[in-house]
């Protein structure tokens, strides 16, 4: 039987812990775990903890953590994905898969053809939702460190403030993915559903981004990060 693994949004250490209400409800009421069940917990610090449930009530769940160890090693390639904001499940899919593929940072980019606009309370709710998408992806894939998800930012502002040894902007009419020396860090820009305009690609180039395409087919906005990050991890990361 597979050991249940959960992210806990609090600092963990060996010994007894009362779990936060959300995780307690999920473990006790949804999954119906019982006293004596083994669990594996992580708090995003890179450490993993093995323990046993010692109390499972309607509202309270307590665990005793008895062993700690260093979690999954992060990829040697630090990747910062600048992903154009898109609708609903497309954005969820991009964040989920980018997390599974080792992205360290994900910035949500507002560009000319972006059809999504988030403000105030709605933006806060979406950010909380996207963080939970990344948490669930980490729980599933075994990552011990959560990617940083940055709030929506204009393309121009992101280009000004983003630094990396290699910067690539995906564009369907660019040259094929070129051969570059192995970088330690990669910034990857991907447009929204309508793509990036020619002016935006030119703007990215003016900030030292290289235009590149992955192949002859135009990929959807939620497919492009999966393909691009996979290639990057194969060339320079841990695939």
C-alpha positions as CSV (number, residue, x, y, z in Angstrom):
1,X,0.0,0.0,0.0
2,X,1.4,3.4,-1.0
3,X,2.3,5.7,1.9
4,X,0.1,8.8,2.1
5,X,2.1,12.0,1.6
6,X,0.8,15.4,2.5
7,X,2.1,19.0,2.5
8,X,1.6,20.8,5.8
9,X,1.7,24.6,5.7
10,X,3.6,25.0,9.0
11,X,7.1,24.3,10.1
12,X,7.6,20.6,11.0
13,X,10.0,18.9,13.4
14,X,10.3,15.6,15.1
15,X,7.7,15.0,17.8
16,X,3.9,15.4,18.1
17,X,2.0,17.9,16.0
18,X,-1.7,18.9,15.7
19,X,-2.4,19.3,12.0
20,X,-4.0,22.4,10.5
21,X,-7.8,22.2,10.2
22,X,-7.8,21.8,6.4
23,X,-5.4,18.9,6.3
24,X,-7.0,17.4,9.4
25,X,-10.4,17.3,7.7
26,X,-9.0,15.9,4.5
27,X,-7.0,13.1,6.3
28,X,-9.7,12.2,8.8
29,X,-13.0,12.8,7.1
30,X,-12.2,12.5,3.4
31,X,-9.5,9.8,3.3
32,X,-10.8,8.3,6.6
33,X,-7.4,7.5,7.9
34,X,-7.3,5.9,11.4
35,X,-5.0,5.9,14.4
36,X,-1.9,3.9,13.7
37,X,-1.8,4.8,10.0
38,X,1.6,5.8,8.7
39,X,2.0,9.2,6.9
40,X,4.7,11.1,5.3
41,X,4.7,14.9,5.6
42,X,6.7,17.8,4.2
43,X,6.6,21.5,4.7
44,X,8.3,22.9,1.6
45,X,11.7,23.3,3.3
46,X,13.2,20.3,1.5
47,X,12.8,18.0,4.5
48,X,10.5,15.0,4.7
49,X,9.0,13.4,7.8
50,X,7.7,10.0,8.5
51,X,5.3,9.4,11.3
52,X,2.1,7.8,12.7
53,X,-1.3,9.2,13.4
54,X,-2.0,9.1,17.1
55,X,-5.3,10.9,17.2
56,X,-8.0,11.1,14.5
57,X,-11.1,13.0,15.6
58,X,-13.9,14.8,13.8
59,X,-12.0,18.1,14.0
60,X,-8.5,17.2,15.3
61,X,-5.8,15.1,13.9
62,X,-2.5,14.6,15.7
63,X,0.6,12.9,14.3
64,X,3.9,11.8,15.9
65,X,6.8,12.4,13.5
66,X,9.6,9.9,14.3
67,X,12.0,10.2,11.4
68,X,13.3,13.0,9.1
69,X,15.3,12.9,5.9
70,X,16.3,15.1,3.0
71,X,13.7,15.1,0.3
72,X,13.9,14.9,-3.4
73,X,16.8,16.8,-4.9
74,X,15.8,19.7,-7.1
75,X,17.0,20.0,-10.7
76,X,20.4,21.6,-11.2
77,X,18.6,23.9,-13.7
78,X,16.8,26.8,-12.1
79,X,13.8,27.5,-14.3
80,X,11.5,30.6,-14.2
81,X,8.4,30.2,-16.3
82,X,6.7,33.3,-17.5
83,X,3.3,32.0,-18.5
84,X,0.6,34.1,-20.2
85,X,-2.6,34.2,-18.2
86,X,-5.2,31.9,-19.7
87,X,-8.7,30.8,-18.8
88,X,-9.7,28.2,-16.2
89,X,-8.4,24.7,-16.6
90,X,-5.7,25.8,-19.1
91,X,-3.9,27.9,-16.4
92,X,-4.4,25.1,-13.8
93,X,-2.9,22.6,-16.2
94,X,0.1,24.8,-17.0
95,X,0.9,25.3,-13.3
96,X,0.4,21.7,-12.4
97,X,2.6,20.4,-15.2
98,X,5.3,23.1,-14.7
99,X,5.5,22.0,-11.0
100,X,5.8,18.4,-11.9
101,X,8.6,19.3,-14.4
102,X,10.6,21.1,-11.8
103,X,9.9,24.8,-12.4
104,X,11.2,26.8,-9.5
105,X,9.3,30.0,-10.2
106,X,6.1,30.6,-12.2
107,X,5.1,34.2,-13.1
108,X,1.6,34.9,-14.4
109,X,2.0,37.3,-17.4
110,X,-0.5,39.9,-18.5
111,X,0.1,40.7,-22.2
112,X,-1.7,42.3,-25.2
113,X,-3.8,39.3,-26.1
114,X,-4.5,38.1,-22.6
115,X,-8.3,37.7,-22.1
116,X,-8.1,37.2,-18.3
117,X,-8.1,40.2,-15.9
118,X,-7.8,39.7,-12.2
119,X,-8.3,42.3,-9.5
120,X,-8.4,42.5,-5.8
121,X,-10.4,39.8,-4.1
122,X,-10.7,37.7,-7.2
123,X,-7.0,37.8,-7.8
124,X,-6.4,36.7,-4.2
125,X,-8.7,33.7,-4.6
126,X,-7.1,32.7,-7.9
127,X,-3.6,32.9,-6.3
128,X,-4.7,30.7,-3.4
129,X,-6.2,28.2,-5.9
130,X,-3.1,28.1,-8.0
131,X,-0.9,27.6,-5.0
132,X,-3.1,24.6,-4.0
133,X,-2.7,23.3,-7.6
134,X,1.1,23.4,-7.1
135,X,0.9,21.8,-3.7
136,X,-1.2,18.9,-5.0
137,X,1.3,18.5,-7.8
138,X,4.2,18.4,-5.3
139,X,2.4,15.8,-3.2
140,X,1.9,13.6,-6.3
141,X,5.3,13.9,-7.9
142,X,7.4,13.8,-4.8
143,X,8.9,17.3,-4.8
144,X,9.9,18.5,-1.4
145,X,10.1,22.2,-2.3
146,X,7.2,24.3,-3.6
147,X,7.6,26.5,-6.7
148,X,7.2,30.2,-6.1
149,X,4.0,31.4,-7.8
150,X,4.2,35.2,-8.5
151,X,1.1,37.3,-8.8
152,X,0.0,38.6,-12.2
153,X,2.5,41.1,-13.7
154,X,2.7,43.0,-16.9
155,X,5.0,41.6,-19.6
156,X,7.1,44.7,-19.7
157,X,7.7,44.7,-15.9
158,X,8.5,40.9,-15.9
159,X,11.0,41.4,-18.7
160,X,12.7,44.2,-16.9
161,X,13.1,42.4,-13.6
162,X,13.8,38.8,-14.8
163,X,17.3,37.6,-14.8
164,X,18.7,34.2,-16.0
165,X,21.8,32.9,-17.8
166,X,19.6,31.9,-20.7
167,X,16.3,33.6,-21.7
168,X,14.0,32.1,-24.3
169,X,10.7,33.3,-25.7
170,X,8.7,30.7,-27.6
171,X,7.3,31.8,-31.0
172,X,6.0,29.7,-33.8
173,X,7.8,31.6,-36.6
174,X,11.2,31.7,-34.8
175,X,14.2,29.6,-35.5
176,X,14.2,26.0,-34.1
177,X,15.3,25.5,-30.5
178,X,18.9,26.4,-30.9
179,X,21.9,24.8,-29.2
180,X,23.1,26.9,-26.2
181,X,25.8,26.3,-23.7
182,X,24.4,24.6,-20.6
183,X,23.0,27.4,-18.3
184,X,22.5,27.2,-14.6
185,X,19.3,29.2,-14.9
186,X,16.6,29.6,-17.6
187,X,13.8,32.1,-18.1
188,X,11.1,30.8,-20.4
189,X,8.4,33.1,-21.8
190,X,5.2,31.6,-23.2
191,X,2.2,33.6,-24.5
192,X,-1.5,33.3,-23.7
193,X,-4.1,31.7,-25.9
194,X,-3.8,34.3,-28.6
195,X,0.0,34.2,-28.5
196,X,2.5,37.0,-28.2
197,X,2.3,39.9,-30.7
198,X,5.3,40.6,-32.9
199,X,5.9,43.8,-30.9
200,X,6.0,41.7,-27.6
201,X,8.5,39.3,-29.1
202,X,10.6,42.2,-30.2
203,X,10.4,43.7,-26.7
204,X,11.5,40.3,-25.2
205,X,14.5,40.2,-27.6
206,X,15.5,43.7,-26.5
207,X,15.8,42.3,-23.0
208,X,18.2,39.6,-24.2
209,X,15.6,36.8,-24.9
210,X,16.2,34.5,-27.8
211,X,13.2,33.6,-29.9
212,X,12.9,29.8,-30.4
213,X,10.4,27.2,-31.5
214,X,10.1,23.6,-30.5
215,X,9.0,22.2,-33.8
216,X,6.8,22.6,-36.9
217,X,3.5,22.5,-35.0
218,X,1.9,25.4,-33.1
219,X,1.4,24.3,-29.5
220,X,-1.5,25.5,-27.3
221,X,-0.6,27.8,-24.4
222,X,-1.0,24.9,-21.9
223,X,0.9,22.4,-24.0
224,X,3.9,24.7,-24.7
225,X,5.3,24.7,-21.1
226,X,5.1,21.0,-20.8
227,X,7.1,20.5,-24.0
228,X,9.6,23.3,-23.4
229,X,10.3,22.4,-19.8
230,X,10.7,18.7,-20.8
231,X,13.3,19.7,-23.4
232,X,15.1,22.0,-21.0
233,X,15.3,19.3,-18.3
234,X,16.5,16.8,-20.9
235,X,19.2,19.1,-22.2
236,X,20.4,20.8,-19.0
237,X,18.5,19.4,-16.0
238,X,17.8,16.1,-14.4
239,X,15.9,14.1,-17.1
